[in-house]
Amino acid sequence: MIAGRMKTLVVYLMAGRETPDLVEAAVEGGADIVELGFPFSDPLADGPVIRRAAERALAEGMRTEACLDCLARARERVDVPLVPMTYASLLEAYGYERFDADARSAGATSLIVADLPVDEHPELHRVQLVAPTSTDERIALAAENTDGWLYLVTVTGTTGARDGLSPLLAGLVERARAATDARLYAGFGISTPDHARDAAELADGVVVGTRALEVAEDGPAALRDYVRSLAKMVH
Amino acid sequence: MTTGLYGAYGGRYVPETLIPALDELAAAWDEAREDPAFRAELHHLLTSVGGRPTPLTLAERFAPGQRLYLKREDLLHTGAHKLNNTLGQALLARRLGKRRIVAETGAGQHGVATATVCARFGFECVVYMGAEDLERQAPNVKRMHLLGAEVRTVDFGTKTLREATSEAIRDWITNVETTHYLIGSCVGPHPYPEIVRELQAVIGHEAREQFLEAEGRLPEVAVACVGGGSNAIGLFAGFLDDSDVQLVGVEAHDAASLGTGRTGVLHGARSSLLADEDGQVLDAHSIAAGLDYPGVGPEHAFLRDSGRAEYVNATDAEARAAFERLARTEGIIPALEPAHALARVAELDAELVLLCLSGRGDKDL
């Protein structure tokens, strides 16, 4: 692989007591970035698997402070970028600036807020998301404001495994390339090594969440093997 | 830059996928509301299908010593104020070229009103309803089925309006190219709170004229129940500029998003809601499915902060007592939702009172 053209594998995990172990396993398996879900009670962008994982995390007490602590403990274990992914209601309650500052001092390298489109709180530097429905203007606006890479939502829909790679991804990559030089990572609906390979051929990286959460229920070793099977196809 | 703000409230806190559809909806709405043909067609539907104008009824035996007028939205076709909104949004959906409609429902009144307009316009209709509400509002489920709607059960979380709304929005995110989300209250991302308020404003504008005709002056107080807040905002819209008219909203005691809530984000808008100190949304509870919701329309939060409107609450037992009392004294069986407003009338320091009787109570028997 030519330097600078290396593809990136992003793995999403829900914050929880066991999560630092899982983050370490994912990185051992080849994850280049880990997104850490800060659970919200009413997650509009998420399908049933991540919604249920959020419900379980909240039931075990994973509120904002506990999630920041989980982030700090994961930070002690791995060197890769760690990116909290959450919803606006948590930031409203905690304070946008304070959340950003505390997350970064706990080891976050950036932030994703699933229900905060680029127009809301533009002062908060974060990874922006674009979708197949985004206009070229909005893709340009998101790219201009994004923190490092641009998150391409491959489907019109919520998070969750799909049978195949979304046919909408190719067109979205093409439009995003025309708008920006930022790296483009594709997520939502990517669950198998084949999906990951196909998505990585189009984009600069892939994000895997729902399937990773399901595999993580079998423990760190299972997660490491699964991430390794993805990494083989992506890297 | 944020749009659609009521003071610090409102906005568009939704996944990016929906933003273009919200832009499209806002543009279609701005165009439609200025279009005489749209306004004429809506007026025709409201009168010929809906039965507007709805009357004012003086309730002398229910409220002795006061002049209490009930704005009879229970007499609107389908039995509640919800049809004012669904007729208007059906016309908008047609302008947008969308032929599939999704909606959420709590009490089932919005579901029935949505299914009704979908039958009339030939739209596919999917209504999300919490499992608990399906059980306690069973007659409305039968009505929706008869009207050709698909009712999808939501059986996680509190199994009520809150999760039904989340699932309707998730469906919309998934099918946004073909589907219009016909939201039932003045909640959700911009422009929904404004659209629903304007479509329900017919309640307040009609009632203002009718009250003037009946009493030769304006009411001292205009009162309505508040769940998401659409019948209240519709009533208030007729009197916002009349500073002498006191506006009172009545929430359910354990769903008092305005009375005991804090600022947070739910279902696409920043508003006052039942949430804990971490921003996690808390469970609401009410005997009235239509009030059993932890959020409220952003304009109500704004009216509360500005002091223009005042929000109080009523318990389940108080609402039940008012429900029975209106039946016995006036021969009108109200829905449990406006029964909350009825429960506070006697304590109002006012003789001339206007109350929005937002729906009928057949569903609650």
Interface residues (C-beta under 8 A of the other chain):
Chain A: F40 S41 D42 L44 A45 G47 R51 R52 E55 L58 R63 T64 E65 Y87 A88 S89 L90 L91 E92 A93 Y94 A114 D115 L116 P117 V118 D119 E120 P122 Q128 L129 V130 A131 P132 T133 S134 T135 R138 A142 V153 T156 G157 T158
Chain B: M1 T2 T3 G11 R12 Y13 V14 P15 E16 T17 L18 I19 P20 A21 F156 G157 R162 S166 I169 R170 I173 T174 N175 V176 E177 R262 T263 G264 V265 L266 H267 G268 R270 A275 D276 E277 D278 G279 Q280 V281
